């Protein structure tokens, strides 16, 4: 039963791939599919391309350290011929390190800065009397509601509400 559901899933996946190829390539997709079915060399090449694309997707989604550029540069310079490796530009490339953007460099401090700014805002608002004015407004609104209830409701009910 499990093998049967897997075959159905494979058929659906192949149908989706065929539909995508038809959409992009049109009539050429049918010829391409026939050729890949018949030619083992091209089939292996297509499989290899799929693996490379999958690997590139995984590299893109994986988080890397800041030394990734330096390591990649070192490997690239090592692949050059000896004469090219001796050039000053190759030496600079070998020791180049990434310089992250300012926003990335200060991102570790943003939470502390935002907390400090919030504390400063509370201090300033308290100093200016805004917060005490808000408390006064709240107290006056509670009294206004109590007066309204006292005028329009039974006094016993008002005592239970308030």
Secondary structure as UniProt FT lines:
FT   HELIX           2..25
FT   TURN            26..27
FT   HELIX           28..38
FT   HELIX           40..61
FT   TURN            66..67
FT   HELIX           68..78
FT   HELIX           82..85
FT   HELIX           88..94
FT   HELIX           102..105
FT   HELIX           107..109
FT   HELIX           110..128
FT   HELIX           130..152
FT   HELIX           155..161
//
